[in-house]
Amino acid sequence: MIFLLRLLIWIFSKLFYKKAREPRLSRSSAIRCLVVGYGGANNTGAEARAKEAIKQMLDADERISITLTSLDRSETLRYISENSRLKVVEVNPIFVISVLRLVLKSDMVVLVEGSCFKDNFSSALLWFFMYSAELGIKLGKPTLCYAVDAGHMKTENTKWARFVAENMDLVITRTKEAKDILKSIGVSRDIKVTTDTAFNQHSEDSEWVNAVLKSHNLDPSEGIIGIAFEELFWWPVVINIKKAMLGIKKDHYKSIYYHSWNDEAKERSEALKKTVAVYADWAASTFNSKIIFFAMERLDISPCKDVQVLMNNDSILFDSNNYNAAQITGFLRSLSWLVTCRYHALVLSMQASVPMIGLAHDERIESIMNELDLKNDYFINYLENDIFRK
């Protein structure tokens, strides 16, 4: 698949290079910027990141106008309001032509998704970002990534990621560890380090937050424990054209993409859910506290509910289908402590100094907890044994 995508990039660059490089900009011209992210999935962190990055870009130069990619335009518009300088465009899941059209209409390309140089969620997601970036590079467009992350990738993905990172005009990661990972795969160019743009996410008004909590019989002064849970075992999402053609719904993600997991993974998933349920019951009883589950992406709703039905105590679910990033941030900052599988639940709660335990399956939570000197005592890998005891 990588060979095919890069072949298409080569063909498109030969066909459209002259058109893409036609002089257009003057000092008064609008600078048309294509911002490529993971919007439209009701992913709280991705939407918060994109919104803040866009704000910074628009504030930086009044000539900038932005086109933001989205998997579902209507969902992205729950977070972001269009105006004369900002448009949201839905991209076909089979993204080849959609992205080509957008790059040709743009003067520069900016990648803003945190999981930019990572393939543990899906190689297809990585390919979307690498395709967008290399197309921009080959068509002579200034191309950069802003506040992104990196992880260990499959060999074939690593080669493409190395080429893209090496040939971008600017690479800015959100952690030093992400920079180190890119360096370890052979990226020799200068790499800047900043922090995650979601740290600037504001909280919804405290009066509104407290009113919603009160409507659920929740009082922060009496103790609220948050659990940001997700399904950790059904990754990666893979292309399965046969299932798509047959209309198979089981494990369907979107279009031609399906979650991939075997019987062993499903058994481990059930075991983890039981462990989290037992822990939640123990915490609720021991500390006389209420439990809130946070579905930070719409995909998390089902696994959160799976844990809830295993519990003896009552619990509440706040999900990204019904609450935006500012609102979820307000809830997170009202907690007594947080157990999280989601990186951005951790990030969005930190301004309120919420104590946390990380339960994760990739480098991101481990990395930030290591920076905070919390890893040894408060981080748990999802494959460890006896998670409840820890």
N, C-alpha and C positions, 0 to 999 in steps of 0.2 A: 504493500500500500504506500509506503514511503517513497519507493521508486516511482510509482505512478504519480503521486502528488508533486514530486520534484520535477518529473518530466513535464507535467502540465505547467508548472511555473516557468520552466525553460521555454516551452512553446509560447506561452502568453507574453513572456518578456521579449521574444523575437517579434511577435505580432504587434505589440502595443507600446514598445519602448519609446519610439519617436512621439507617439501621441501623448504618452504620460509625461514626457519631458518638454512639451511645448511651453515656451515662455508664457507665464500668466501673472506671476506675482509682481506687484509694485509696492512701494512703501505704504500705499493706502489700501492695498488689496486685502480681502479677508483671507486668513490662513485656515484652510479647510483641514481639520484634524480628524482622522478616523481613530476612535478609541475602542480597542478590542478587549472585551471582558467576558465574564460569565454571568451576564444579566438575564433576568427573566425566569430564573429557576426558584424565585423566592428564597434565595440564599442570603440571609441577613448580613453576613460578613462581606460577601461580594458586592452587594448593593451599597453598603456603607462605604466600602473602599472606593468604588467607582464614583459615588456622589462627591466624596471629598476630593478625589483626584481631579474631577471635572471642575469643581469650584476653584481649585488652585490654578488650573490652566486658564480658565476664563478670566480670573483676576490678574493673571500675569501679563496679558496682552489683549487689549480691546479688539484687536483684529481677528482673534481666534474664534472660529465657529467649529462646533463639534458634532460629529455623527457617532452615536454610541450603538454598538451591536447588542442584540438581545436575542435570547431563545424564544421569548414571548413578550412582545412589545407591550401588551396590555398590563402584564404583571410588573414590568419595569416602571411603567407610568404610575404605579402606586407609590413609588419612592422618588421619582425624578419627574419634574415638570418641564415640558418642552417650552422653548421660546425661540426668538429669532436667531439665537446663537447656538441652540442645542436641539438636536433631533435624535429620536430613537428609531432604529431600523431593525426589523426582525430578520434574522439570518436563517436560511434554510439549514436544517440539521446536516444535510449533505451539502457542505458549505462552499464548494469549489467556485461556482459561478457567482454566488451572492457576494463573496469576499472580493473576487476579481472586480466586479462592478464598483464596489465601495472604494477599493484602493485606487482605481482609475480616476475616481471623482475627488480624490483627496490629495492634499499637498504633503501630508506626513502621516505616519502610522505610530500609534502608541499602545503598547500592551500594558494592561493594568491589573490583570488577574493575579491573585496571590500564588496560586498553583500553576505558574506559568511553565517552569522547567521541571515538571513532575509528571509521572505517568502512573502512579499507584491508583488513582481514581479511574483513569481511562487513557490509553494511548491516543484514542481519537480526540480527546480534549487537547492533549499536547500537540497533536497534528494540526488542529485548528489554529492554535497560536503560532506554531512554527510556519505553517503555510502562509498565514497573514503577514508575518514578519518577513519571510524570505521573498514573498511577492513584492512587498514594499521595497526591499533592498534591491531586487533585480530590476524593478521599474524606476529606480533612481529616486525614490522618495526617502527623505529623512525618516529613520525608523529607530525607535527606542522602546525600552521597557522601564516601568516606574514602580518602585516599591514591590518587586516581585520576589517569589521564593524559588528555591531549587531543591531537588531531592535526588536520590539515587534512581537511575533510569535503566531500562533495558538497553543492551548494547546498540541496537539499531537506532533507538531514540536518542541515545547519548550523542551519536555522531551528528545527527541533524541539529540537536540543541547546541552542540559545540560550534557548528558552522554559523548558526544564526546569531548566537551571542558574540562570536568573534567579529562578525561583520555588521552588527548594529552600530548606529552612530553614538549611542549612549546606553549603558546598562546600569541600572540602579536597583540593588536588591534591598529587601527590608530587614535582613539580618546579616551579620558577619558570617554566620555558618552557611547561608545561601551563597555568599560570595566565595567562601572556601570550597564549597561543592563544585561550583562552576570552574574554579581554578584547578580542582582535582581532575576534572575531565578534559583538561587541556586548553581552557580559555585563557589566553595570555594577555589580552587587552586589559586596560584599566577598568575597574569596576567600582562604582560608588556604592556606599551603604547609607541608607536612611532608616526609617522605621515604617511600620504599617500605617497607612493613611486612616484606617478605621479608629486609631487612637483619638482622632479629632471628632469622632461622632458624638454629638450632643445627646443628652437625655431628654425625653419628653418632660414637660412641666411636672414637678413633684406633686402638685395638687391633683392632676389627672391620674398619675401613677397610683397615688394613695387611694383615690376614689375607686379605681378598677380593682385594686387589691382588696379593698373593703367589701366590694360587691361579691367577692369570692370568700369572704370571712377570713381574710389574711391580714395580719398585723405585723409589720416588720419588727416592732418592739418586742413581740413575743417569739420571734425566731422563725425564719423561713429558710429552708434548704433547697437549693436549686440543683437539678440534674439535667444537663444538656446532653442528651443521648442520641446516638445514631446507630444504624446498622453497620457494623465494622467488618462484616465477613462477606458481603456480596459484591465486593470490588475485585477486579476492575469491570467497568462497563465495556463491552466488546461489540463489534459489528457482527450481526448474524442475519444475513439477507434471507436465508431460508425460513427462519422463524417469522421474519417480517412479512414475507410473501404468503405464509400460511396463516397470518393473522393471530399468531399465538400471543396471548396476553400475559401469561405467567412470566414474571421477572422482566417485563417490558419496561424499558426506561423511556425511550422516545424514538420515533421513526425506525431506523434499522438497528438501533442500539438496545442491548439487553444486559442486565446484571448477570455476572457469572459466578456461580458457587456450586460446590459439589455437596454430597450428603454429609461429609465430615464437617465442612464449613457450617452447614445448617445446624448440625448437632452442637457445635461449639457456640454458635449464635444463641441457641436456646439456653445453653448452660450459662452464658454470660448474662442473658436477660434475667434468669432466675437469681443469679448472684446479685445483680443490681437491685432487683425487687426486694430481696432479703435485706440488703444494705439499707435501702430506703425505709423499710419497715423498722429496722433497728434504730436508725437515726431519728425517725419520727417519734418512736416510743421513748428512747433514751433521753432525748433533749426536749421532748414535748413540743415538737415543731411541726409545721406544715411542710408539705413537699410540693414543689412546682417542677414539672418537666418542661423543658424548652426544646421545641422542634425548630432548630435554627435554619433549616431548609425544609421545603415541603416533603422531601423524601423521608425526613425524620419522623413525620407524624405517625406512621404505622408502627415503627419499632418502639416509639415512646408509649403508644397505646398498648403494645404487647407487654411491656413491663408493668404498666399500670394495672392490667387485669390480673397479674400475678401477685399483687400486693394485698395485704390484709387491711392496711390503712387507706384512707381516701387521699387522693392527690389531684392536683390541677394541671392542665396542659395549656401552655401558651405557645402558639405556633406562628410561623412566619406567613402563613396564608391569611391570618387575621390581624396581625400586628406588624407595624413597620419597624425599621431599625431603631429609630429614636424611642419608640415605645418599649421594645424588647430591652434596649439599653437601660431604660428606667427601671424595669422589673429586675434585671440582673444586678443593678446597683443597690437594690433594696434587700439583698440576700444576707443571711448570716454566714453562709458559706456555699461554695459551688463545687460540684463534681462535674467535670466536663470532658466529653469526647470531641467537642468542637473548639477549634482554635479561637474563633472570634467571640465565643461566649466568654472565654478567658480575657481577651483583649478588651471587650466592651465593659467588663465588670471591674477592671483594674483601677480605674479612677476613684472608685469607692473603697479601695483596699479590701476587697472581699477575699477571705481565705479560700484557697482552692486546692483541689486534687485533680490531677490530669490522668485520664484513662484514654490512651490513644494508640493509633495504628500506623502513624508515620512520624516524620521528623519534626513537624512544626511545633506541636505542644512541647515535645521533649526539648527542643532548641530554646524556646523562650523561658521554660522553667529552669533550664540550665543557666541561662543568663541571669535569672533572678535568684540563683543559688537555692532553688527549691526541688531540683530534680531528684536528689538522693532520697529525700523523705516523702515527697508528695507526688511523684510521677509513677504510673503503673503502665507497663506495656500490656496490651490487650491479650497477648498470648501467654502471659505469665500464669503460673499455677497458684491456686489459693488466693485469688484476688480479694475475696471478702476479708480474709484475715489481714491483708496488707492495708 
